[in-house]
Amino acid sequence: MSDKHPGPLVVEGTLADAERLKRESNFLRGTIAEDLNDGLTGGFNGDNFLLIRFHGMYQQDDRDIRAERAEQKLDARHAMMLRCRLPGGVMTPKQWLGIDEFARENTLYGSIRLTNRQTFQFHGILKPHVKSAHQLLNRLGLDALATANDVNRNVMCTSNPLESDLHRQAYDWARKISEHLLPRTRAYAEIWLDQEKVATTDEEPILGSNYLPRKFKTTVVIPPQNDVDLHANDLNFVAIADKGQLVGFNVLVGGGLSIAHGDKATYARTASELGYIPVEHTLAVAEAVVTTQRDWGNRTNRKNAKTKYTLERVGVETFKQEVERRSGIPFEALRPYEFTSRGDRIGWVKGIDNKWHLTLFIENGRILDYPGRPLKTGLAEIAKIHKGDFRLTANQNLIIAGVPARSKAKIEALARQHGLIDDAVSEQRKNSMACVSFPTCPLAMAEAERFLPEFVTKVEGIMQRHGVGDEHIILRVTGCPNGCGRALLAEIGLVGKAPGRYNLHLGGNRAGTRIPRMYRENITDAEILSEIDRLVERWAHERHDGEGFGDFTIRSQIVKPVLDPARDFYD
């Protein structure tokens, strides 16, 4: 990618309406408190519809029944999705029991959804229960502040159950970064926790009074495991260790996967390397990156407002120099690092602290009691006896972490009894993932979560037929082009285009360091399976030793690699 200065530092023009909304919101308060008392609608009105996102919520409705209700002259059945802030995905068993009870008693679906942002979501909270949801989180020592909209969102951290001491240090920095970049407004505490307004003027020294131009995502990642998919994120700290201790980070900026169908000014992009910093400078550099994006990001066109577009416009070197100037920290030369995989280690793993860690595969991250598989009950029973912690992973799975050897058998017995361990789950299924999509996501164009299980079964059949049933291909499905399912870092990525139709992308790699290219546009699942059948047959017979499917598609010239996304993503 070019380091030249190809464009202006600030984009001039008419500001997007979101900028007006933030400016007039009284530091994110709007009239949300008054709206809560409006019993005439189950939703939020006017600007509040978008402002609640800064407080961790999206207003949704059940799209399965939308048409039926419209035909009956009824309003859509509005309910809220609430996303917790959970840096690094770490929580206590007591916290888990609290959210389990709330989901059972106060949501329409009764489920807990683990997300690939390494946190959990409640779906289907009716308006009268919204405030109690925030107050529950507060009692548990949690919150939903800044998990959506134009702020730094939940900070992710490699789960890494092996090197426990290094993980603890990396996790501590994920938590510190999250706290440092939070909004300073008291709006959240006033509206949801009934705390009195402090008689001082609100200030946002890092985010600014108009907050960021667009959403911003941050990770802390421990090589060689890229389980957080760092190239999907704006700001990444790659841990560098010496003798098992964290000494600093390589800093990468400007990754992102969201695109817009039909708009070639949008594209997926991997993050650019800025350099290495000693660990003590982490917060200063994080703040400098955020404020540079705050001041230089595009506020006229939200589709081009992410950090990746800022870097392409001003040049990576120019952006890097500004971060150095603002932080007072010169970047050192990058330290060597390599990523080899990004899947979770399903099953038991012994850490260097002699504690055991059980990673449970949770298909699509949906925690619910299914017939014959009472997953939600099982996790509650484990939480009642577990003395360590729970770690949510960026692959929508869950780790029962810090288990002493004497407790292994009992926890495994509970997990098996409730269907949380299934030895028959294939490697292919473990390495497949989807976003939520229908029926609750308002942006969904095609199915994803409900589509994936049966689709994977068909892919498993193809793999078995061609003699590679014990292997896997990184497979991702997202219901729209916004990137939540991270399909544009997959070896096979399906991006929803319309009901029952997807764009098929090929050519990512197992390490998650290459963007796949669109191979077929707007095709049905039957057509996709036909293509996969033909390509897997070739892969099985023509691959080199140990060659992954995505690498094979590049070497065999089935697709060209995406080398410079701003210029060749659509070529």
SEPATOR-917165 format. One record per residue (C-alpha): residue in one letter; x, y, z. Coordinates in steps of 0.001 Angstrom, whole numbers, plus 500000, padded with zeros to 6 digits. Example, Ala and Ser with C-alpha at 12.3 -4.5 7.8 and 13.67 -1.06 7.14 Angstrom:
residues 2
R   residu       xx       yy       zz
R        a   512300   495500   507800
R        s   513670   498940   507140
END
This chain:
residues 571
R   residu       xx       yy       zz
R        m   500000   500000   500000
R        s   501218   503434   499127
R        d   502947   505570   501756
R        k   502547   508701   499649
R        h   500235   511527   500701
R        p   497503   511122   498061
R        g   494773   513248   499589
R        p   493762   515936   502110
R        l   494065   515389   505837
R        v   490461   516508   506372
R        v   487571   515834   503994
R        e   485607   518998   503296
R        g   481904   519020   502443
R        t   478440   518676   503930
R        l   478584   516665   507125
R        a   476630   513422   507410
R        d   473449   513728   509473
R        a   474995   511504   512134
R        e   477303   514431   512929
R        r   474290   516658   513636
R        l   472777   513945   515806
R        k   475906   513621   517936
R        r   476412   517385   518182
R        e   472828   517948   519372
R        s   472708   514921   521693
R        n   473952   516690   524850
R        f   476807   514205   525130
R        l   474709   511164   524192
R        r   471719   511912   526418
R        g   469245   513025   523791
R        t   465738   512479   525161
R        i   466299   508792   525928
R        a   465190   509157   529571
R        e   461878   510733   528513
R        d   461438   508185   525724
R        l   461667   505342   528234
R        n   458389   506526   529745
R        d   456563   506649   526394
R        g   454227   503667   526544
R        l   452654   504347   523150
R        t   455429   502543   521310
R        g   457737   499650   522053
R        g   460594   501451   520342
R        f   462618   504631   520661
R        n   461748   507750   518680
R        g   463672   510116   516415
R        d   467379   510517   517159
R        n   467066   508222   520170
R        f   466748   505250   517784
R        l   470443   505760   516944
R        l   471632   507303   520217
R        i   470830   504167   522199
R        r   473566   502439   520216
R        f   476174   504439   522133
R        h   474656   502793   525213
R        g   475154   499308   523803
R        m   471728   498674   522260
R        y   470162   498228   518852
R        q   466441   498505   518265
R        q   465239   495474   516309
R        d   462058   493655   515412
R        d   461201   490076   514525
R        r   461403   490096   510725
R        d   459754   486675   510528
R        i   456480   488270   511602
R        r   456956   491807   510249
R        a   454796   491322   507149
R        e   452077   489540   509119
R        r   451879   492360   511657
R        a   451837   494984   508905
R        e   448953   493158   507244
R        q   447093   493292   510551
R        k   447797   497056   510785
R        l   450028   496464   513804
R        d   453349   498122   514550
R        a   456444   495984   514304
R        r   457190   494101   517528
R        h   460125   496185   518698
R        a   462681   494796   521103
R        m   466255   495656   521958
R        m   469497   493799   521469
R        l   471916   494675   524260
R        r   475654   493981   523947
R        c   477890   493849   527029
R        r   481314   495475   527286
R        l   483621   492624   528222
R        p   487294   493385   527431
R        g   489134   490195   526522
R        g   485956   488164   527012
R        v   486717   487318   530660
R        m   483917   486974   533209
R        t   483264   485182   536495
R        p   480894   482252   537042
R        k   478800   484527   539289
R        q   478413   486996   536428
R        w   477433   484160   534101
R        l   474692   483005   536481
R        g   473366   486564   536617
R        i   473077   486922   532848
R        d   471652   483402   532570
R        e   468795   484304   534895
R        f   468080   487586   533116
R        a   467981   485938   529694
R        r   465536   483333   530966
R        e   463163   485771   532639
R        n   463366   488996   530621
R        t   464031   488266   526942
R        l   461769   487042   524174
R        y   464142   484294   523058
R        g   465619   483145   526369
R        s   469083   482787   524878
R        i   472558   484213   525420
R        r   474420   484915   522169
R        l   478213   484759   522220
R        t   479534   487119   519558
R        n   482747   487181   517555
R        r   483461   490506   519279
R        q   484275   488331   522313
R        t   481296   489350   524378
R        f   477646   488355   524761
R        q   474358   489818   523600
R        f   470804   489628   524883
R        h   468251   489548   522072
R        g   464599   490451   522516
R        i   464512   492816   525514
R        l   461203   494663   525560
R        k   461321   498358   526354
R        p   459994   498037   529949
R        h   462923   495700   530772
R        v   465721   497726   529160
R        k   466627   499740   532235
R        s   466659   496666   534461
R        a   469060   495007   532009
R        h   471586   497817   532447
R        q   471101   497787   536200
R        l   471651   494037   536312
R        l   474948   494439   534445
R        n   475960   497167   536898
R        r   475245   494922   539891
R        l   477439   492273   538285
R        g   480294   494726   537735
R        l   479625   494980   534001
R        d   478139   497539   531611
R        a   477090   498038   527998
R        l   478740   501418   527497
R        a   480346   502029   524110
R        t   479737   498642   522523
R        a   478178   500168   519419
R        n   478242   503280   517214
R        d   481031   505851   516806
R        v   483321   504900   519689
R        n   486016   502357   520480
R        r   484083   499123   520938
R        n   484749   496025   523032
R        v   488514   495424   523112
R        m   489391   491878   522124
R        c   492286   489738   523355
R        t   493630   486356   522278
R        s   492086   483749   524595
R        n   495323   481711   524733
R        p   494714   479127   527479
R        l   498283   477788   527195
R        e   500577   480620   528274
R        s   498567   481790   531231
R        d   501016   484394   532538
R        l   501408   486044   529139
R        h   497641   485951   528631
R        r   497106   487649   531990
R        q   499464   490463   531021
R        a   497915   490895   527566
R        y   494406   490789   529036
R        d   495358   493480   531579
R        w   496321   495762   528689
R        a   493090   494988   526815
R        r   491187   496056   529920
R        k   493304   499203   530390
R        i   492882   500211   526740
R        s   489127   499711   527004
R        e   488878   501897   530118
R        h   491181   504583   528703
R        l   489178   505007   525500
R        l   485694   504984   527057
R        p   483383   507987   526680
R        r   483635   510319   529675
R        t   480015   511529   529490
R        r   477855   510743   532500
R        a   474869   510027   530277
R        y   475006   506253   530750
R        a   475084   506466   534549
R        e   472344   509099   534669
R        i   469896   507383   532317
R        w   470296   503725   533220
R        l   471692   503728   536767
R        d   469687   506707   538112
R        q   472820   508530   539210
R        e   472373   512247   539716
R        k   473710   514674   537155
R        v   477028   516125   538267
R        a   477050   519920   538050
R        t   480055   520107   535748
R        t   480481   520493   532029
R        d   480876   517264   530092
R        e   484182   516827   528296
R        e   485434   514185   525892
R        p   489207   514740   525732
R        i   489867   511657   523586
R        l   486680   511011   521610
R        g   485686   514672   521157
R        s   482259   516254   521490
R        n   481201   514679   518172
R        y   482836   511356   519014
R        l   484510   509374   516224
R        p   483573   509525   512535
R        r   482624   505822   512607
R        k   482917   502692   514732
R        f   486402   501776   515921
R        k   487668   498326   516897
R        t   490766   497351   518869
R        t   492531   494064   519640
R        v   495407   492686   521664
R        v   496709   489549   519970
R        i   499271   486954   521066
R        p   501109   485229   518191
R        p   501046   482647   516762
R        q   497273   482489   517419
R        n   495270   485039   515403
R        d   491948   484083   516971
R        v   490812   487734   517105
R        d   491187   488193   513324
R        l   493277   491308   513805
R        h   492937   492384   510159
R        a   489236   493067   510747
R        n   490116   495813   513234
R        d   491171   499476   513261
R        l   493902   499203   515903
R        n   495870   496115   516875
R        f   498556   495464   519463
R        v   500552   492325   518615
R        a   502183   491050   521805
R        i   505952   490634   521809
R        a   507298   488494   524639
R        d   510755   487851   526030
R        k   511170   484752   528201
R        g   507400   484469   528545
R        q   506914   488065   529702
R        l   505233   490831   527725
R        v   507759   493533   526757
R        g   505951   495481   524025
R        f   503692   495485   521013
R        n   503883   495727   517258
R        v   501156   498201   516279
R        l   498974   497612   513210
R        v   496309   500071   512066
R        g   493557   500246   509469
R        g   492016   496811   509073
R        g   488336   496461   508259
R        l   485936   494229   506340
R        s   482719   496181   505846
R        i   481763   496989   502258
R        a   478613   498156   500460
R        h   477188   496196   497557
R        g   477551   498135   494326
R        d   479862   500782   495793
R        k   483422   500246   494563
R        a   484665   503038   496807
R        t   484265   500539   499647
R        y   486543   497542   500133
R        a   487974   495179   502728
R        r   491500   495975   503873
R        t   494170   494337   506021
R        a   495866   496407   508708
R        s   499146   498254   508049
R        e   502208   497839   510262
R        l   503379   501046   511965
R        g   506146   499667   514177
R        y   507065   498428   517647
R        i   506551   500185   520998
R        p   507656   499215   524526
R        v   504689   498145   526626
R        e   504693   501261   528853
R        h   503706   503446   525874
R        t   500602   501452   524979
R        l   497936   503872   526203
R        a   499653   506936   524757
R        v   499879   505333   521318
R        a   496300   504012   521491
R        e   495064   507514   522316
R        a   497129   509067   519511
R        v   495753   506650   516921
R        v   492191   507315   518055
R        t   492540   511099   518102
R        t   494211   511104   514689
R        q   491301   509145   513262
R        r   488912   511425   515182
R        d   490349   514511   513487
R        w   491158   513115   510036
R        g   488361   510595   509464
R        n   485712   511322   506826
R        r   482653   512912   508443
R        t   480867   513596   505155
R        n   480371   509999   503974
R        r   479878   507295   506585
R        k   480620   504563   504052
R        n   484159   505962   503792
R        a   484590   507007   507414
R        k   486523   504061   508847
R        t   490236   504226   509664
R        k   491137   502085   506648
R        y   489919   504835   504306
R        t   491770   507523   506267
R        l   495046   505633   505809
R        e   494451   505222   502093
R        r   493615   508910   501722
R        v   496466   510477   503704
R        g   499053   507700   503359
R        v   500309   505222   505953
R        e   503559   507110   506576
R        t   501746   510417   507120
R        f   499351   508770   509571
R        k   502261   507092   511386
R        q   504148   510378   511734
R        e   501074   512075   513183
R        v   500652   509303   515757
R        e   504304   509716   516717
R        r   503852   513483   517018
R        r   500742   513247   519182
R        s   502044   510494   521448
R        g   505633   511693   521633
R        i   506670   508088   521009
R        p   508746   507193   517926
R        f   507999   503751   516540
R        e   510860   501281   516579
R        a   511436   498663   513888
R        l   508917   495845   513950
R        r   509823   492822   516045
R        p   509512   489423   514293
R        y   506132   487691   514659
R        e   504124   485106   512771
R        f   500569   483833   512802
R        t   499961   480166   512063
R        s   496301   479615   512941
R        r   493211   481271   514383
R        g   490830   478541   515496
R        d   490137   477723   519124
R        r   491705   474661   520765
R        i   488515   472693   521413
R        g   488705   470346   524407
R        w   491053   470218   527385
R        v   494383   472051   527336
R        k   496832   472253   530223
R        g   498306   475676   530852
R        i   501792   476451   532088
R        d   500242   477216   535502
R        n   499199   473534   535765
R        k   495541   474567   535562
R        w   493308   473022   532922
R        h   491167   474883   530402
R        l   488148   473349   528643
R        t   487157   475050   525381
R        l   483569   474232   524429
R        f   482447   474466   520811
R        i   479215   476482   520699
R        e   477789   476464   517182
R        n   477023   480060   516181
R        g   477557   481089   519809
R        r   473884   480527   520638
R        i   473434   479418   524274
R        l   469968   477928   524618
R        d   468358   474717   525846
R        y   467724   472620   522739
R        p   465875   469266   522741
R        g   468377   466719   524012
R        r   471058   469439   524359
R        p   470273   471750   527294
R        l   473359   473930   526733
R        k   472179   476874   528791
R        t   471268   474741   531798
R        g   474585   472911   531519
R        l   476655   476079   531625
R        a   474658   477312   534626
R        e   475355   474048   536451
R        i   479072   474367   535667
R        a   479053   478001   536825
R        k   477656   476911   540202
R        i   480747   474804   540975
R        h   483548   476397   538903
R        k   486125   478458   540842
R        g   488068   479848   537882
R        d   486719   482108   535150
R        f   484845   481911   531872
R        r   486527   483206   528710
R        l   484430   484021   525671
R        t   486412   483604   522465
R        a   486370   485622   519258
R        n   485169   482480   517469
R        q   481908   482384   519467
R        n   483081   479597   521758
R        l   483509   479475   525533
R        i   486439   478421   527733
R        i   485976   477065   531243
R        a   489355   478394   532396
R        g   491508   477709   535419
R        v   490206   474267   536374
R        p   492294   472360   538964
R        a   493023   468737   538095
R        r   490731   467484   540877
R        s   487712   469239   539301
R        k   488244   468131   535690
R        a   486149   464982   535819
R        k   483129   466640   537408
R        i   483106   469567   534972
R        e   483555   467277   531976
R        a   480720   465045   533193
R        l   478387   468060   533428
R        a   479447   469262   529990
R        r   478806   465872   528384
R        q   475529   465396   530219
R        h   474182   468654   528778
R        g   475497   468271   525217
R        l   478297   470802   525595
R        i   480858   468222   524443
R        d   480219   466248   521279
R        d   483165   464177   520081
R        a   481528   463760   516678
R        v   481775   467473   515765
R        s   483963   467756   512668
R        e   486951   470026   512213
R        q   484981   471693   509423
R        r   482127   472620   511750
R        k   484558   473913   514388
R        n   486053   476243   511766
R        s   482770   477627   510400
R        m   481069   480758   511684
R        a   478099   483016   510917
R        c   476661   486317   512086
R        v   473151   486523   513601
R        s   471282   487874   510554
R        f   467575   486909   510403
R        p   465215   487232   512166
R        t   466503   490055   514376
R        c   469133   492008   512428
R        p   467578   494919   510510
R        l   470450   494907   507977
R        a   470142   491232   507012
R        m   469773   490452   503304
R        a   470178   486670   503526
R        e   470197   484001   506218
R        a   473401   483291   508139
R        e   473075   481780   511642
R        r   470033   479675   510760
R        f   471557   478756   507393
R        l   474995   477641   508573
R        p   474408   474305   510375
R        e   472711   472508   507468
R        f   475071   474108   504947
R        v   478087   472829   506911
R        t   476561   469352   506933
R        k   476503   469460   503129
R        v   480085   470731   502994
R        e   481102   467907   505357
R        g   479587   465448   502887
R        i   481630   466979   500058
R        m   484819   466791   502131
R        q   484173   463133   502999
R        r   483434   462226   499395
R        h   486776   463610   498269
R        g   488804   462025   501066
R        v   489507   465150   503133
R        g   486828   464719   505787
R        d   489322   465058   508636
R        e   490534   468443   507416
R        h   488908   471863   507340
R        i   488399   475030   505340
R        i   487831   478366   507122
R        l   484183   478997   506189
R        r   482260   482147   507124
R        v   478749   483346   506287
R        t   477484   486875   506814
R        g   473951   487989   506031
R        c   474951   491364   504576
R        p   478152   493155   503509
R        n   478775   494827   506880
R        g   481318   492222   507908
R        c   480028   490949   511269
R        g   480625   487310   510302
R        r   484172   488156   509094
R        a   483524   486364   505796
R        l   486091   488570   504072
R        l   488904   486907   506013
R        a   487771   483353   505202
R        e   489056   480756   502770
R        i   485424   480449   501647
R        g   483341   483518   502454
R        l   479638   483921   501715
R        v   478304   487496   501790
R        g   474516   487846   501726
R        k   473111   489631   498671
R        a   469376   488764   498749
R        p   467144   486072   500271
R        g   468767   482753   499367
R        r   471601   484392   497398
R        y   475216   485191   498256
R        n   478456   486480   496776
R        l   481069   483722   496963
R        h   484595   484828   497946
R        l   487677   482606   497738
R        g   491365   482917   498548
R        g   491776   483887   502179
R        n   494220   481846   504235
R        r   494177   479890   507472
R        a   496181   482489   509362
R        g   493685   485254   508522
R        t   496184   487565   506853
R        r   494729   487737   503319
R        i   491466   489143   501935
R        p   489537   486707   499682
R        r   488380   487782   496218
R        m   484811   487583   494905
R        y   484632   484500   492694
R        r   480904   484322   491874
R        e   478259   486974   492431
R        n   474642   486646   493563
R        i   474315   482846   493423
R        t   472177   480338   495317
R        d   473376   477929   497981
R        a   472957   475051   495498
R        e   475272   476821   493051
R        i   477745   477526   495851
R        l   477795   473863   496883
R        s   478372   472841   493275
R        e   481385   475176   493096
R        i   482718   473916   496441
R        d   482334   470310   495281
R        r   484331   470963   492122
R        l   487038   472969   493896
R        v   487446   470619   496851
R        e   487904   467741   494411
R        r   490751   469660   492777
R        w   492243   470611   496156
R        a   492180   466987   497322
R        h   494069   465780   494241
R        e   496308   468701   493283
R        r   497412   470329   496539
R        h   500921   470401   497909
R        d   501652   468783   501277
R        g   499938   470748   504025
R        e   498520   473312   501587
R        g   495337   474941   502814
R        f   492335   475394   500545
R        g   492731   479168   500285
R        d   496411   478952   499419
R        f   495579   476313   496801
R        t   493031   478571   495102
R        i   495696   481281   494804
R        r   498529   479014   493612
R        s   496239   477319   491086
R        q   495131   480747   489784
R        i   491481   480001   490532
R        v   491459   483533   491948
R        k   494078   486271   492013
R        p   495340   487400   495419
R        v   494085   490754   496702
R        l   497362   492649   497055
R        d   496232   496280   497228
R        p   492546   496378   498239
R        a   491981   500068   497485
R        r   492902   499396   493874
R        d   492358   495702   493122
R        f   489620   494414   495474
R        y   487127   494347   492579
R        d   489530   493444   489725
END
